């Protein structure tokens, strides 16, 4: 005798909407984990379907063997119907055939650069034509010790990268931005805008760094990370500012990992860098103009994203007229959105947003643009890379309103460098004793942060 199979709680069948007992003993019949050949059982369905008019119950599914076998007491098999005798399917039921995966799902052959690409401590690889190959390791730029002796070696690596991406490098289009299957970002420039051959810059994004890892590396303090976690859950609109290579995307990816799983996310990028693991998400990418098609810009994608019922819109980087569309999206109910921008201070970041909004081509007064910024953005996070290679969150600032025509801000957290350290990377994170206005929204979402948290 085999042990009794565990019971499962299935919804009541459609022909028994009241959920009454189906046996004399008053118990729901047991359903085994592995149905025997020829057994029938009800498929799990939505119990609410039984209450809808015109919905018929689904017939019980019969578990059939791989080949036709005679069963005692079973009905004779149905006659075989040839494909020519079957009635045609409605057009809505015809599914497209499965397509093979494109070539960009595999990594290119980097040849002599393969050891550099496998090194987890190297974050950037730069081929300066035939002169040298430089790398960034642990935040510091250094010579890799590798030299490509001939221009043919450089061209071979470039050709392998272009083959898996489907992009074209030509005198008419002498620069290319693309992403590899592992998430690394590649920029290639060639003649005529370079004089000694192609130059390749590869930025590696091997995996997402969690907030705990950023705390361990000294990027931010635990108190700052908990506050940012609360801001993400309470759907604050956040702008991450910093210079090139300061860690803006790394911080944004860590914050994306804090977004609740049930929310719908639409991300927009020029080159895929954001790591969005939520299942209910859509990733869109801009497309440059070609000989046969026009360009698809971030402005087009932001406008289209508003029709996709997003809970949050993520833009990899604001660098053009899409900044105005992003502000309008934040002001029309799409809270919890995030983006990055190149700037040296939080105040400079807002000035750059103003400039990008003016690039949209609308003759808006500067006061109207600043009002849009104040109503849309909640926080500005400033990230900086120091000479030692360390990356720090140097400020978390909150937009508080406007006085006359100027945007007012207050710093909630700052990084205070140690005067004795020549690189400026050593120091401490501290609060300035100011209670942020966003704390009320955090409390509304059920997160308890006391006022003395910022003391």
N, C-alpha and C positions, 0 to 999 in steps of 0.2 A: 504493500500500500504506500503510495506516495503521500507525503505530508500535504495537509490542506493548503490550498492556494490562498494568498492574502486577498481580503476584500477590497474593492475599489468603489468609490462613491461617484457614480455616474449620474447625470441629470435624469429625471424621469422621462420615459419614452413619450413621444408625441401623442400616441394613442391612449395615454394614461396621464393627462395633464395634472390631475389632482395628486399624483405621487402616491397612490394607494398601493397596498401590498400586492405583489404579483404571485404569492404562494399562499398555500393554506396556513403555513406557520406564521404568517405575518412578517416575513423578512424578505428583503430584496435578494434575489438569487445571486449567488457568487459567480464572478467572472474570472476565469483563470488567466494567468499572465500570458501563456502561450496557447491559444485556442487550438483544439484538435482539428484534423482535416475533416471538412464537411460540417463543422459546427457553425452555428449562426449566433450573432450577438448584435445588439443595437449600437450604432455609432454614436459617440458623444456629440451632442448638438446643443445649441443654444436653447435653454428652456423657454426663453421668451418667444421663440418662434411659434410655439403651440397656440399662443394667444392671438396671433396675427391671422386675419381672415384670408382665405385663399391659399394658405401654405400647407402643403401635404407632407405627411410624414415620410421620411426617407426609408426605403425598404431595407431590411436587415442584410448586412454584408455576409456573404458566404466565403469562408476561408477555403480556397481551392488549392489542390496540389499542383506541383509543377507540370505533371502530365496527367492525362485522363485516367482515372482509376475507378473501377466499379465499387459502389458503396451499397451495402445491404439496405434495401428499402428506399434507395434514392430514386429520384425521377430520372427518366431517360435523358441523355444529354441533348441539348438544343442543336438543331441542324447548323452545320457550318455555313457561314455566309461569306462569299468571296468579296474582295474589295470592289469588284465591278457592280455587285448587287446592293451594296450599302447605299443608303440615301446620302446625298451630299450634305456636308455640315454647313450650318449658317456661317456667314462671313465673320460674325463676332466670335465664333468658336475656333476659328482657324488660327493656330499659334505659329509664330515664325520658327524656323529651324534654328537649333543651337549653333552659335557661332564660336569659332576657335578663338582662344585668347590672343590678343595682339602681342607683337614682339616686345613692347615696352614693359612686359611683365617679367623679363629676364634681365640680368645684369650684363653689361658689356665686358669684354676681355680688356683689362687695363695693361696687360703685358708687364713690363718692369715696374709699373706703379702698384701692382697687386699687393705687395707687402704693406705699402702705405695705406691702402684702402682697408686692409684687414686690421690695422692697429687701432684699438678702441680709444687710445689716448690722443690720436690725431683728429682734430676737428676740421681742418681745412688743408687742401692740397692745391698748390698753384704751380702750373707749368709756364715758365717764362720762355717760350719758344725753345731754342736749343741752348740757351745760356745756363739755366739751372732749374731745379725743382725745389720750391720752398714749401714748408709745412707750418701749421700752427698746432702746437702741442701744449696742452694744459695752459692755454691762454697766451703763450709766447711764440713769436715768429722765429723760425730758425731754418738753417739750410739742411735739406734732407740727406745730403751726401750722394744724391743721385743726379746724373746728367744724361739727357737724351742726346746722343752724339750727332745724329743726322736729323734733317727735317722730315725724312721719311718715317722715322719712329714717331714723331709728333703727329704726323698726318694719319698714321695707322691707328693711334689711340683715338683721334678725333673721328675717324671714319667708323670705328667700332661703336663709339657713343652715339653717333648720329644714326647708325643702322638700327639700333634697338628703340630709338625714339621716333623715327620717322620724320625728323626735321632735316632741313636743308641749309647748308652753309655755302654761300656763293658770293661773288663780287657784288651782286645786286642786293643781297641780304647777308652782310658780313658778320653778323652777331646773332647768337642763339641763346635763349634761356630755356632750360628743360629740367625735368626731375627724373631721377632713376627709380628703379623698382624698390630700393631700400629706403627711399625718401630723401636721398642726397640731392642737393641742388647744383646744377652745372651751368656755368656761363662760358661760352666759347666766342672768341673774337678772332677774325682772320683778315688777310689782305682784302682790300687795300687800306683798311684802317689800322693794320699793324704792318710793320716794315720787315720783320725777320721771321715771319711765319705765325701760325696760330698760337694763341695763348689761352690756357684753360684754367678755370677756377672752380674747384669742387668743394662745396660746403657739405659736410656730412651731418646728417640727422639720424643717428643710429636708433634712438628710442626716446620715449617721453621720460623726462625727469619728474619725479613726483615732488610734492611740496616738502615731504620729509627729506628727500635728497638735497633739495635746495637749502633747507635749513642746515643740514650737516655740512654743506660746502660753504656756509657763511654768506649766501646770497641775500638772505633776509632772516629775521628773528622769528622765533616760534609765535610770539605775540602778534607780529605783523601777519604771519601766515594764517593764524586763526581769524583775524579780522578780515583778511581778503576772502577766506573761505565763507564767512558769514555774508560778505558783500555779494559774492557770486550766487549763493543760494537765494538771497533776497533780491536778485535780479537788478543789481546796480549796473549802469552803463559805464564802461571802463575804457580809458585810453592809456596805452602803454607807450612811453616815450623813451628814446635813447639813441645813441649813435650806432654806427655800423659795427656789428659783432659784439654788442653790449649784452646780448642775451634776451632781447625782447620776445622773440619767438619761443625760446625755451620757457620763459616765464608764462607766456600766454598758453602754451601747451599744457603746462602744469595746472593752470587755472581752468582750462577746458575739461580736464579730468575731474574737476569738482562740480560740474554741472549735473543736476539730477538726471537720471537715465530716462525718465519719461518725457522729457521735453524735446521738441522738434528743432533741429539745428540746421541752418543753411550757411555754408561757408563759401567765401568768394576769394580767389587768389589769382595772382599772375603765374606763380610757380608753386606747385603743391608743397607746403611745408607744415601746415597745421595737422595735428594728429587727433582726429575726431573719431573716437571709438564707439560713440552712441549709435545704436542701431537705427533710430529714427532720425536720420541725418541725410543731407544732400550736399555733395561737394561739387562746386562749379569752378571752372577755370576760364580765364580770358583767352582770346585767340587773336594773334596778330593778323594784320591784313595780308592777303596773298594776291596772286595774279588773277584768281578766279572768285575771290570772296572778300568782303569787307571785314574790318576788324570788329571784334566783340569785346567791348571795354568793360571795366568794372562798373561804370555808370549804367550800362545796359543790364548787367547781371543784378545789380542792387534793385533796379526797377522791377525786374522779373521776380526776384526773391520775395517781394511784397505780395505776390499772387500765389505763393506756395505755402501759405499758412505757417510761417515760421514762429516759433516762440523766441528764438534768438537768431541774430544775424552776426556772423563773424567775418570780418574782412582782414585778410592777412596783413595788408599794409595800405594805408591811405596815402596816395601820392598824386591824386588828380581831382577832377571835378566830382568824383563819386563821394567826396567828403560831404557835400551838401545833401546828397540823397541819403547818406548814412545818418546825418543829423535829423532829417525829416522822418526817417524810419523810426529812430529812437523816440521822436516826439509824437508818434502815432500809435503807441501801444506796444512796440517791439522792444521791451525792456530786457536788460540782461545782455545786451550786445557788447562786443569787444572788438578793438582794432589796435593797430600799432602805427607809430609815426616816427620819423627821424627828427629829433630835436635834442638840445642839450640841457634844457631845464623845463619844468612844468609850464612856466609862463611862456617860454619859447614854443612849446608844443601848441598852446592855444593860438598864438600868433600864426603859426604855420597852418593850423586848421582854417583860420580866417582867410589866409592867402589862397588855400586850395578851394575854398567856397567861391571866391571871386573868379576862379578859373572856369566855373560852370557857365559863364556867359550871361548871367542875369545881373542886371544893374540894381543890386540890392544895397541899401545903405549899410554902412559898417555897424551901426547900432542894431539893425535887424539881424545881421549875421551873429553878433555877439549874444543877442537874446536867444537865438536858436541854440548856440553852444551852451549857454547856462542852463537852459531847460532840458537839453539832451544829455549832457555829460554829468556824471556824479563824481568820478575820481580820475585823477591823473597819477600814474605810477611812473616814476623816473628810474631808469636803470643805467648804470655806468660801468664801463670796463676801465680798470686802473692800469698803470704802467707795469705792475707786477703780473698782469694777466687775470687777476681776480675780478669777479663781477659782483656788484652790490646793488641792491635797491636803495637808492640814496634819498628818496622822498616818496611819500604817499600823501597827495594833496587832494583837498575837497573843494569843489566849486560851491561858493556860498551865495552868489547873487551878483548884482551890478550896483555900482555907485556912479551916478551921472552916466557916463558911457564906458566905464572901465569894469572889467570882470574882476570880482574879488575872490580870493582863494585863501585857504588856511592849510598849513601843514599839520598832518596828524602824526606821522612818523617821519623821522629823518635819520640819516647816517652821519655821525659826527666823527671825522677822521682824527687820528692821533697825530698831533703836531710833530712828534718825534720821528714819525715814519716818513721817509722821503717819497715813497710811492703813493702815500695817501690811502692805501688799501686797508691798513689796520685802523681800528676805531671801534665804535659801539653804536648800536641802534638805540634810539630813545624816543619817547613820546614827549610832546610839548604841553601836555595838560589840557588840551582843547577837546571838548566833547563834540564829535562830528554830528552834523544834522541828519546824516543817513542812519544814525542809531535808531531813530524812531521806526524807520522802515524795517530794520533788522528785527526789532521787537515785534512788529506786526507779523513777521514770518515765523514767530515762535522761537527765536534764538535769543537767549538771555545773555547779554553783555552788560555788566554794570558800568555806571558812569566813571567809577574810579579805575576802570581798566586802562584809561588813558592818562592817569595821573603819574 
